Amino acid sequence: MHTTLSLSVGLSILAAFTTAAPAAGHGHRVRSNAGFIAMRQATNGTAPPANNNNNNNNNNGGGAGSNKTPSDTQLMNAVMGWMNDTGKVTNFVNTATSLTGDEFTLQAQIALNAELDELNHKKILDAGLGDNPMVQSANEVLETQGTFQNVVDVLQAMVNNGPDTAQADVNAINNNRCVNVLPNIDMYFAAAGMPEVSAARPTGCLEVAGAPTGALPPAGGADASAPASSPSPTPAPGAGGGNAGNATSKNNGNGAGNKSGTKSGTNKAARGGQAGGAAT
């Protein structure tokens, strides 16, 4: 009996030790995990009560940032992205009548996608420059008057209907886009501080009555239309970047021509006056 009692006591002690050890170990792991989670929450700014003030400050900061005022870099990227999209649309308009079948539909869809993507760039510029009078005026024509949507509608019709009415559709796009849409896109670019960048013009703009030959009116508010004696503008290539350069060189060329003509006329008048004085 003594042996049995000793064995029972030993087993009881062993059982108690075995049961207590995991419990203690488990408790240690919980405390460790809780401490790690609390530290991680504190680092991420998501810890409970103690960091409520910080959370409020972060939320207030997010609220102020929720206006999403674009940075200068975002505005510049929006201008360049918009210009590139106009190049894609212009490339299709320039080549649409030479395309057939599935290739026509594919290129029309690419142009439509680019036209719709232009709206994303416009939204960024509207957010950053919405108080600018030039932007407000341009938006009135593009959005309120529906001239931009008209281009979207015709491109969608070209995707749906194929090349059978390509020439009529191209004419419809050019008659609107060259006069109403592209010049007002240029106004957005100028308002963003990039007047040297211009939307890509299709060659058809040269045949559209009322389409300005310059991207923007020169300083001082003079008429944007080139004088009758000025050279014809260089047709815009399909790539948007190349056209921007053409627009810049074209404007500079016209300005230089006007200045040269003025100086030449002044010199001639002076020589004529001197000759008249000598004859007298």
CORQUIDA-V900505 format. One line per field, one symbol per residue. psi: psi as a letter, one per 30 degrees, with the letter a starting at -180 (. if undefined). Layout:
BEGIN
psi=???
END
This chain:
BEGIN
psi=eeeeeeeeeeeeeeeeeeeeeeeeeeeeeeeeeeeeeeeeeeefggkaefgeeeeeeeeeeeeefffhkkleeeeeeeeeeeeeeeeeeeeeeffeffllbeeeeeeeeeeeeeeefeeeeeeeeeefgffkeeeeeeeeeeeefgeeeeeeeeeeeeeefafegeeeeeeeeeeeefeeeeefeeeeeefggiffklkkklffffgkkfkkflelklkfglkfkklefllklkkklekeeeeeeeeeeeeeeeeeeeeeeeeeeeeeeeeeeeeeeee.
END
